[in-house]
Amino acid sequence: MIKPVLRRPYALCFAAQMAAAGAVFGLTPLASFAAQETESPRPPEPQSPDELFGPLFIDVQTAKLFPDQKTFADAVPKGDPLMILADYRMQRRLSGFDLRHFVDVNFILPKEEKKSVPPEGESLREHINGLWPELTRSANSDNKWDPLLPLPKPYVVPGGRFHELYYWDSYFTLLGLAESGRWDDVQNMVDNFAHEIDTWGYIPNGNRSYYLGRSQPPFFAMMVELLAQNKGDSVYTAYLPQLKQEYSWWMEGSDALKPGEAHARVVKLKNGALLNRYWDEKDTPRTESYLDDVTTAKNTPSRAATDIYRDLRAAAASGWDFSSRWMDNPAQLGTIRTTSIVPVDLNALLYQLEKTLAHASEL
């Protein structure tokens, strides 16, 4: 059962605006807006490490070779995964086989980053300004098996164990960059997200292969709005194709829904209102938290494991991983029901996207 937390009737107001604007600007109503977007051919999504390495990935995570399950998920294979897997199937039967040695020989593990130690007497603003270069990365690996997805321009990461770009976190990073006057970096970040929309049709949770299949709170419209404050209204029209595509992805399947039905990220209430929920295309344990998710499912035998995995993934898509707002019983993670909830904050962000689309289309 879908728990309606918020109706988005103002989406109907947006539809009326678009319909009225259509006479002047040639725009289409909201009901057919997403469906009429023509998608260009997209590359096949790369397989995640658990899909590439199957039993090897499971054995490494089950053996708890690393304190953080994300470590092996981020490891870069030194050769063709098929060859590594075939070698593993053969070697693991041999007497004295050492799993950790096998991993060290065949993978490049992520390096631990040095902690930044601010100089004595440094002000907070000086400290923040000094951190931007240290947190800036580029993803242009020559290794096609690297789980890190390439991006065309430099970007700022959260730091610590997170060496990749995250979607909704980055909006708040952009606010900091803007405060520091680093507008070129803001531009680079927005361009990277536009590139992801052009490449995948949406902005993944993060630029890792194992984050494909889910997004995060849709802040791209607010990023565009922030950049426009510095660069002018031309920003809205420059990113209008990506704004349209992101909206199309969130609303995919909405035209075919009957009242009371749901599909992927769209829910149609019995009164006909269209709303959105968090969703992940996969119903398997999260690559970056494999053993945790398997354990959660085993501890909740009353529910299908695939349902639990999907709801865990959807909670990760929400960015609230994990909050009791998604659970029937806050003390039991296995009662998570993310896909059964229509969240107020997600729908508020989509309303913002609708308003931005209307503004950009009018321009």
DRENDO-1510 file (C-alpha; in Angstrom, 1 decimal, always signed):
<recs>
REC; n; res; u; v; w
REC; 1; MET; +0.0; +0.0; +0.0 .
REC; 2; ILE; +1.3; +3.5; -0.9 .
REC; 3; LYS; +1.2; +5.9; +2.0 .
REC; 4; PRO; +0.3; +9.3; +0.6 .
REC; 5; VAL; +2.3; +11.9; +2.5 .
REC; 6; LEU; +1.6; +14.7; +0.0 .
REC; 7; ARG; -0.5; +15.4; -3.0 .
REC; 8; ARG; +1.0; +17.5; -5.8 .
REC; 9; PRO; -2.1; +19.1; -7.2 .
REC; 10; TYR; +0.0; +22.1; -8.2 .
REC; 11; ALA; +1.4; +19.9; -10.9 .
REC; 12; LEU; -2.0; +20.3; -12.5 .
REC; 13; CYS; -1.5; +24.1; -12.3 .
REC; 14; PHE; +1.9; +23.6; -14.1 .
REC; 15; ALA; +0.1; +21.6; -16.7 .
REC; 16; ALA; -2.4; +24.4; -17.3 .
REC; 17; GLN; +0.5; +26.9; -17.5 .
REC; 18; MET; +2.3; +24.7; -20.1 .
REC; 19; ALA; -0.9; +24.2; -22.1 .
REC; 20; ALA; -1.6; +27.9; -22.2 .
REC; 21; ALA; +2.0; +28.6; -23.1 .
REC; 22; GLY; +1.8; +26.1; -25.9 .
REC; 23; ALA; -0.2; +28.5; -28.0 .
REC; 24; VAL; +2.7; +30.9; -28.0 .
REC; 25; PHE; +5.8; +28.8; -27.4 .
REC; 26; GLY; +4.7; +25.5; -29.0 .
REC; 27; LEU; +4.9; +23.6; -25.6 .
REC; 28; THR; +3.0; +20.5; -24.6 .
REC; 29; PRO; +0.9; +19.8; -21.6 .
REC; 30; LEU; +2.4; +18.0; -18.6 .
REC; 31; ALA; +0.5; +14.8; -19.2 .
REC; 32; SER; +2.4; +14.2; -22.5 .
REC; 33; PHE; +5.5; +16.2; -21.7 .
REC; 34; ALA; +7.6; +13.3; -20.6 .
REC; 35; ALA; +6.3; +10.9; -23.1 .
REC; 36; GLN; +7.2; +13.2; -26.1 .
REC; 37; GLU; +10.8; +13.6; -25.1 .
REC; 38; THR; +13.0; +11.9; -27.8 .
REC; 39; GLU; +15.9; +10.1; -26.2 .
REC; 40; SER; +19.1; +9.7; -28.1 .
REC; 41; PRO; +20.7; +6.3; -28.0 .
REC; 42; ARG; +22.6; +5.7; -24.7 .
REC; 43; PRO; +25.5; +3.4; -24.0 .
REC; 44; PRO; +24.8; +0.2; -22.1 .
REC; 45; GLU; +25.2; +0.7; -18.4 .
REC; 46; PRO; +28.4; -1.0; -17.2 .
REC; 47; GLN; +28.1; -3.9; -14.8 .
REC; 48; SER; +28.7; -3.3; -11.1 .
REC; 49; PRO; +31.6; -5.2; -9.3 .
REC; 50; ASP; +29.2; -7.7; -7.7 .
REC; 51; GLU; +27.8; -8.5; -11.2 .
REC; 52; LEU; +31.2; -8.8; -12.8 .
REC; 53; PHE; +32.8; -10.9; -10.1 .
REC; 54; GLY; +29.9; -12.9; -8.7 .
REC; 55; PRO; +31.2; -15.6; -6.3 .
REC; 56; LEU; +34.6; -13.8; -5.9 .
REC; 57; PHE; +32.8; -10.6; -4.8 .
REC; 58; ILE; +30.5; -12.6; -2.4 .
REC; 59; ASP; +33.4; -14.5; -0.9 .
REC; 60; VAL; +35.5; -11.4; -0.3 .
REC; 61; GLN; +32.6; -9.5; +1.4 .
REC; 62; THR; +31.5; -12.6; +3.4 .
REC; 63; ALA; +35.1; -13.2; +4.6 .
REC; 64; LYS; +35.1; -9.5; +5.9 .
REC; 65; LEU; +38.6; -9.0; +4.4 .
REC; 66; PHE; +38.1; -5.2; +4.8 .
REC; 67; PRO; +36.4; -3.3; +7.6 .
REC; 68; ASP; +34.5; -1.2; +5.1 .
REC; 69; GLN; +32.5; -3.1; +2.5 .
REC; 70; LYS; +33.0; -0.2; +0.1 .
REC; 71; THR; +36.7; -0.9; -0.1 .
REC; 72; PHE; +36.4; -3.9; -2.4 .
REC; 73; ALA; +33.4; -2.3; -4.3 .
REC; 74; ASP; +35.8; +0.5; -5.3 .
REC; 75; ALA; +38.8; -1.7; -6.1 .
REC; 76; VAL; +40.0; -1.5; -9.7 .
REC; 77; PRO; +40.7; -4.9; -11.4 .
REC; 78; LYS; +44.2; -5.1; -13.0 .
REC; 79; GLY; +42.9; -7.2; -15.9 .
REC; 80; ASP; +39.8; -8.6; -17.6 .
REC; 81; PRO; +37.2; -9.5; -14.9 .
REC; 82; LEU; +36.3; -12.7; -16.8 .
REC; 83; MET; +40.0; -13.9; -16.7 .
REC; 84; ILE; +40.3; -12.9; -13.0 .
REC; 85; LEU; +37.1; -14.8; -12.2 .
REC; 86; ALA; +38.2; -17.9; -14.1 .
REC; 87; ASP; +41.5; -17.8; -12.3 .
REC; 88; TYR; +39.7; -17.6; -9.0 .
REC; 89; ARG; +37.5; -20.5; -9.7 .
REC; 90; MET; +40.6; -22.6; -10.4 .
REC; 91; GLN; +42.8; -21.4; -7.6 .
REC; 92; ARG; +40.4; -21.4; -4.7 .
REC; 93; ARG; +40.3; -25.3; -4.9 .
REC; 94; LEU; +44.1; -25.5; -4.3 .
REC; 95; SER; +45.5; -26.2; -0.9 .
REC; 96; GLY; +46.7; -23.2; +0.9 .
REC; 97; PHE; +44.8; -20.7; -1.2 .
REC; 98; ASP; +45.0; -17.2; +0.3 .
REC; 99; LEU; +42.0; -15.0; -0.6 .
REC; 100; ARG; +43.5; -11.8; +0.5 .
REC; 101; HIS; +46.7; -12.5; -1.4 .
REC; 102; PHE; +44.6; -13.2; -4.5 .
REC; 103; VAL; +42.8; -9.9; -4.1 .
REC; 104; ASP; +46.1; -8.0; -3.7 .
REC; 105; VAL; +47.6; -9.5; -6.8 .
REC; 106; ASN; +44.5; -8.9; -9.0 .
REC; 107; PHE; +43.1; -5.5; -7.8 .
REC; 108; ILE; +44.2; -2.0; -7.0 .
REC; 109; LEU; +42.7; -1.1; -3.7 .
REC; 110; PRO; +41.6; +2.5; -2.9 .
REC; 111; LYS; +44.2; +4.4; -1.0 .
REC; 112; GLU; +43.5; +5.9; +2.4 .
REC; 113; GLU; +43.6; +9.7; +2.1 .
REC; 114; LYS; +45.8; +11.8; +4.4 .
REC; 115; LYS; +43.8; +13.9; +6.8 .
REC; 116; SER; +44.1; +17.6; +6.3 .
REC; 117; VAL; +45.7; +19.3; +9.3 .
REC; 118; PRO; +45.0; +23.1; +9.2 .
REC; 119; PRO; +47.9; +25.4; +10.1 .
REC; 120; GLU; +47.7; +26.9; +13.5 .
REC; 121; GLY; +45.9; +30.2; +13.6 .
REC; 122; GLU; +44.0; +29.7; +10.3 .
REC; 123; SER; +40.6; +31.2; +10.2 .
REC; 124; LEU; +37.5; +29.0; +9.3 .
REC; 125; ARG; +37.1; +30.7; +6.0 .
REC; 126; GLU; +40.8; +30.2; +5.1 .
REC; 127; HIS; +40.5; +26.6; +6.2 .
REC; 128; ILE; +37.4; +26.0; +3.9 .
REC; 129; ASN; +39.1; +27.8; +1.0 .
REC; 130; GLY; +42.1; +25.7; +1.4 .
REC; 131; LEU; +40.1; +22.5; +1.4 .
REC; 132; TRP; +38.5; +23.0; -2.1 .
REC; 133; PRO; +41.7; +22.0; -4.0 .
REC; 134; GLU; +42.3; +19.0; -1.7 .
REC; 135; LEU; +38.7; +17.7; -2.4 .
REC; 136; THR; +38.8; +18.3; -6.1 .
REC; 137; ARG; +39.1; +15.2; -8.3 .
REC; 138; SER; +39.0; +14.1; -12.0 .
REC; 139; ALA; +37.7; +10.8; -13.3 .
REC; 140; ASN; +39.5; +10.0; -16.5 .
REC; 141; SER; +40.7; +6.5; -15.8 .
REC; 142; ASP; +42.2; +4.5; -18.7 .
REC; 143; ASN; +41.0; +1.3; -17.1 .
REC; 144; LYS; +37.7; +0.4; -18.6 .
REC; 145; TRP; +36.9; -1.9; -15.7 .
REC; 146; ASP; +37.2; +0.9; -13.1 .
REC; 147; PRO; +33.9; +1.2; -11.2 .
REC; 148; LEU; +34.4; +5.0; -11.2 .
REC; 149; LEU; +32.4; +6.5; -14.0 .
REC; 150; PRO; +34.3; +9.1; -16.0 .
REC; 151; LEU; +33.3; +12.8; -16.0 .
REC; 152; PRO; +34.5; +15.5; -18.4 .
REC; 153; LYS; +35.4; +18.1; -15.8 .
REC; 154; PRO; +37.0; +18.3; -12.3 .
REC; 155; TYR; +34.6; +17.9; -9.4 .
REC; 156; VAL; +34.5; +18.2; -5.6 .
REC; 157; VAL; +34.0; +15.1; -3.5 .
REC; 158; PRO; +32.8; +14.8; +0.1 .
REC; 159; GLY; +36.2; +13.4; +1.2 .
REC; 160; GLY; +37.0; +10.6; +3.7 .
REC; 161; ARG; +35.9; +7.3; +2.3 .
REC; 162; PHE; +34.0; +9.0; -0.5 .
REC; 163; HIS; +36.1; +9.4; -3.5 .
REC; 164; GLU; +33.3; +10.0; -6.0 .
REC; 165; LEU; +30.7; +12.7; -6.8 .
REC; 166; TYR; +27.3; +12.4; -5.1 .
REC; 167; TYR; +24.2; +14.0; -6.5 .
REC; 168; TRP; +22.2; +15.8; -3.8 .
REC; 169; ASP; +25.3; +16.3; -1.5 .
REC; 170; SER; +26.8; +18.4; -4.3 .
REC; 171; TYR; +24.1; +21.1; -4.2 .
REC; 172; PHE; +25.3; +22.0; -0.7 .
REC; 173; THR; +28.9; +21.8; -2.0 .
REC; 174; LEU; +27.9; +24.3; -4.7 .
REC; 175; LEU; +26.5; +26.7; -2.1 .
REC; 176; GLY; +29.9; +26.6; -0.4 .
REC; 177; LEU; +31.8; +27.0; -3.7 .
REC; 178; ALA; +29.6; +30.0; -4.6 .
REC; 179; GLU; +30.3; +31.6; -1.1 .
REC; 180; SER; +34.0; +31.1; -1.8 .
REC; 181; GLY; +33.6; +32.8; -5.2 .
REC; 182; ARG; +34.6; +29.7; -7.1 .
REC; 183; TRP; +32.1; +30.0; -9.9 .
REC; 184; ASP; +34.2; +28.2; -12.5 .
REC; 185; ASP; +34.0; +25.1; -10.1 .
REC; 186; VAL; +30.2; +25.6; -9.9 .
REC; 187; GLN; +30.0; +25.6; -13.7 .
REC; 188; ASN; +32.2; +22.5; -13.9 .
REC; 189; MET; +30.0; +20.6; -11.4 .
REC; 190; VAL; +26.8; +21.6; -13.2 .
REC; 191; ASP; +28.3; +20.6; -16.5 .
REC; 192; ASN; +29.3; +17.2; -15.1 .
REC; 193; PHE; +25.7; +16.5; -14.0 .
REC; 194; ALA; +24.4; +17.6; -17.4 .
REC; 195; HIS; +26.9; +15.2; -18.9 .
REC; 196; GLU; +25.5; +12.4; -16.7 .
REC; 197; ILE; +21.9; +13.2; -17.8 .
REC; 198; ASP; +23.0; +13.2; -21.5 .
REC; 199; THR; +24.9; +9.8; -20.9 .
REC; 200; TRP; +22.5; +7.8; -18.7 .
REC; 201; GLY; +19.2; +9.7; -19.0 .
REC; 202; TYR; +19.4; +10.7; -15.3 .
REC; 203; ILE; +21.9; +11.6; -12.6 .
REC; 204; PRO; +23.0; +8.5; -10.7 .
REC; 205; ASN; +23.3; +8.4; -6.9 .
REC; 206; GLY; +27.1; +8.8; -7.5 .
REC; 207; ASN; +29.5; +8.3; -10.3 .
REC; 208; ARG; +30.2; +4.6; -9.6 .
REC; 209; SER; +28.9; +1.8; -11.8 .
REC; 210; TYR; +27.1; +0.3; -8.7 .
REC; 211; TYR; +25.1; +3.5; -8.2 .
REC; 212; LEU; +23.5; +3.2; -11.7 .
REC; 213; GLY; +19.8; +2.3; -11.4 .
REC; 214; ARG; +18.9; +5.0; -8.9 .
REC; 215; SER; +19.2; +8.7; -8.5 .
REC; 216; GLN; +18.9; +11.0; -5.4 .
REC; 217; PRO; +16.8; +14.0; -4.5 .
REC; 218; PRO; +16.6; +16.0; -7.8 .
REC; 219; PHE; +18.5; +19.2; -7.0 .
REC; 220; PHE; +19.7; +19.8; -10.6 .
REC; 221; ALA; +17.1; +22.5; -11.2 .
REC; 222; MET; +18.3; +24.3; -8.0 .
REC; 223; MET; +21.9; +24.0; -9.2 .
REC; 224; VAL; +20.9; +25.6; -12.5 .
REC; 225; GLU; +19.1; +28.3; -10.6 .
REC; 226; LEU; +22.2; +28.9; -8.4 .
REC; 227; LEU; +24.5; +29.2; -11.5 .
REC; 228; ALA; +22.0; +31.6; -13.2 .
REC; 229; GLN; +22.4; +34.0; -10.2 .
REC; 230; ASN; +26.0; +34.5; -11.4 .
REC; 231; LYS; +25.8; +33.9; -15.2 .
REC; 232; GLY; +22.3; +35.2; -16.1 .
REC; 233; ASP; +19.2; +33.7; -17.6 .
REC; 234; SER; +21.0; +32.1; -20.5 .
REC; 235; VAL; +21.9; +29.3; -18.1 .
REC; 236; TYR; +18.2; +28.2; -18.0 .
REC; 237; THR; +18.0; +27.8; -21.7 .
REC; 238; ALA; +21.5; +26.2; -22.0 .
REC; 239; TYR; +20.4; +23.4; -19.6 .
REC; 240; LEU; +16.8; +23.1; -20.7 .
REC; 241; PRO; +17.4; +19.8; -22.6 .
REC; 242; GLN; +18.8; +18.2; -19.5 .
REC; 243; LEU; +16.0; +19.6; -17.2 .
REC; 244; LYS; +13.5; +18.1; -19.6 .
REC; 245; GLN; +15.3; +14.8; -19.7 .
REC; 246; GLU; +15.6; +14.5; -15.9 .
REC; 247; TYR; +11.9; +15.3; -15.5 .
REC; 248; SER; +11.1; +12.7; -18.2 .
REC; 249; TRP; +13.1; +10.1; -16.3 .
REC; 250; TRP; +11.3; +10.8; -13.0 .
REC; 251; MET; +7.8; +10.7; -14.8 .
REC; 252; GLU; +8.6; +7.7; -17.0 .
REC; 253; GLY; +5.5; +5.4; -17.2 .
REC; 254; SER; +3.1; +8.0; -15.8 .
REC; 255; ASP; +0.9; +8.1; -18.9 .
REC; 256; ALA; -0.1; +4.5; -18.7 .
REC; 257; LEU; -0.9; +4.5; -15.0 .
REC; 258; LYS; -4.5; +4.0; -13.7 .
REC; 259; PRO; -5.7; +5.5; -10.4 .
REC; 260; GLY; -4.2; +3.5; -7.5 .
REC; 261; GLU; -1.3; +2.2; -9.6 .
REC; 262; ALA; +2.5; +2.8; -9.3 .
REC; 263; HIS; +5.4; +2.3; -11.7 .
REC; 264; ALA; +9.1; +2.8; -10.9 .
REC; 265; ARG; +9.3; +6.4; -9.6 .
REC; 266; VAL; +5.6; +7.4; -10.3 .
REC; 267; VAL; +2.5; +6.9; -8.2 .
REC; 268; LYS; -1.1; +7.7; -9.3 .
REC; 269; LEU; -3.4; +8.2; -6.4 .
REC; 270; LYS; -7.0; +7.2; -6.5 .
REC; 271; ASN; -8.0; +10.8; -7.1 .
REC; 272; GLY; -5.8; +11.0; -10.2 .
REC; 273; ALA; -2.9; +13.1; -8.7 .
REC; 274; LEU; +0.5; +12.1; -10.0 .
REC; 275; LEU; +3.2; +11.9; -7.3 .
REC; 276; ASN; +6.7; +10.5; -7.1 .
REC; 277; ARG; +8.6; +8.1; -4.8 .
REC; 278; TYR; +12.1; +6.8; -4.5 .
REC; 279; TRP; +13.0; +3.7; -6.4 .
REC; 280; ASP; +16.0; +1.6; -7.6 .
REC; 281; GLU; +15.9; -0.6; -10.7 .
REC; 282; LYS; +17.6; -3.4; -8.9 .
REC; 283; ASP; +16.3; -5.7; -6.1 .
REC; 284; THR; +19.6; -7.1; -5.0 .
REC; 285; PRO; +21.9; -6.3; -2.0 .
REC; 286; ARG; +23.7; -2.9; -2.5 .
REC; 287; THR; +27.2; -3.5; -3.8 .
REC; 288; GLU; +28.7; -1.1; -1.3 .
REC; 289; SER; +26.9; -2.6; +1.7 .
REC; 290; TYR; +26.5; -6.2; +0.5 .
REC; 291; LEU; +26.9; -8.1; +3.7 .
REC; 292; ASP; +24.9; -5.6; +5.7 .
REC; 293; ASP; +21.9; -6.0; +3.4 .
REC; 294; VAL; +22.1; -9.8; +3.3 .
REC; 295; THR; +22.2; -9.8; +7.1 .
REC; 296; THR; +19.2; -7.5; +7.3 .
REC; 297; ALA; +17.2; -9.8; +5.0 .
REC; 298; LYS; +18.2; -12.9; +6.9 .
REC; 299; ASN; +17.0; -11.2; +10.1 .
REC; 300; THR; +13.6; -10.5; +8.6 .
REC; 301; PRO; +12.4; -13.9; +7.2 .
REC; 302; SER; +8.8; -12.7; +7.2 .
REC; 303; ARG; +9.5; -10.6; +4.1 .
REC; 304; ALA; +10.9; -11.4; +0.7 .
REC; 305; ALA; +14.5; -10.6; +0.5 .
REC; 306; THR; +14.1; -8.9; -2.9 .
REC; 307; ASP; +11.5; -6.5; -1.4 .
REC; 308; ILE; +13.9; -5.6; +1.5 .
REC; 309; TYR; +16.8; -5.0; -0.9 .
REC; 310; ARG; +14.7; -2.7; -3.1 .
REC; 311; ASP; +13.5; -0.7; -0.2 .
REC; 312; LEU; +17.1; -0.4; +1.2 .
REC; 313; ARG; +18.3; +0.8; -2.2 .
REC; 314; ALA; +15.4; +3.2; -2.5 .
REC; 315; ALA; +16.3; +4.6; +0.9 .
REC; 316; ALA; +19.9; +5.1; -0.3 .
REC; 317; ALA; +18.4; +7.0; -3.3 .
REC; 318; SER; +16.6; +9.3; -0.9 .
REC; 319; GLY; +19.8; +10.2; +0.8 .
REC; 320; TRP; +18.1; +9.4; +4.2 .
REC; 321; ASP; +20.0; +6.2; +4.7 .
REC; 322; PHE; +18.9; +5.3; +7.1 .
REC; 323; SER; +16.0; +7.1; +8.8 .
REC; 324; SER; +13.1; +5.8; +10.8 .
REC; 325; ARG; +10.8; +7.7; +8.5 .
REC; 326; TRP; +11.0; +4.7; +6.1 .
REC; 327; MET; +10.4; +2.0; +8.7 .
REC; 328; ASP; +7.3; +0.4; +10.2 .
REC; 329; ASN; +9.3; -0.4; +13.3 .
REC; 330; PRO; +12.2; +2.1; +13.9 .
REC; 331; ALA; +14.1; -0.6; +15.8 .
REC; 332; GLN; +14.1; -3.0; +12.9 .
REC; 333; LEU; +15.8; -2.1; +9.6 .
REC; 334; GLY; +14.1; -5.0; +7.9 .
REC; 335; THR; +10.7; -3.3; +8.2 .
REC; 336; ILE; +11.9; -0.6; +5.8 .
REC; 337; ARG; +9.1; +0.4; +3.3 .
REC; 338; THR; +10.7; +3.2; +1.3 .
REC; 339; THR; +8.9; +2.4; -2.0 .
REC; 340; SER; +5.5; +2.5; -0.2 .
REC; 341; ILE; +5.9; +6.1; +0.8 .
REC; 342; VAL; +5.3; +9.2; -1.2 .
REC; 343; PRO; +7.7; +11.7; +0.5 .
REC; 344; VAL; +6.9; +15.4; +0.8 .
REC; 345; ASP; +10.4; +16.6; +0.2 .
REC; 346; LEU; +10.9; +14.6; -3.0 .
REC; 347; ASN; +7.6; +16.0; -4.4 .
REC; 348; ALA; +8.5; +19.5; -3.4 .
REC; 349; LEU; +11.8; +19.2; -5.3 .
REC; 350; LEU; +9.9; +17.9; -8.4 .
REC; 351; TYR; +7.5; +20.9; -8.1 .
REC; 352; GLN; +10.6; +23.1; -8.1 .
REC; 353; LEU; +11.8; +21.3; -11.2 .
REC; 354; GLU; +8.4; +21.8; -12.9 .
REC; 355; LYS; +8.5; +25.6; -12.1 .
REC; 356; THR; +12.1; +25.8; -13.4 .
REC; 357; LEU; +11.0; +24.0; -16.6 .
REC; 358; ALA; +8.2; +26.5; -17.0 .
REC; 359; HIS; +10.5; +29.4; -16.5 .
REC; 360; ALA; +13.2; +28.0; -18.8 .
REC; 361; SER; +10.6; +27.2; -21.5 .
REC; 362; GLU; +9.2; +30.7; -21.3 .
REC; 363; LEU; +12.6; +32.2; -21.7 .
</recs>
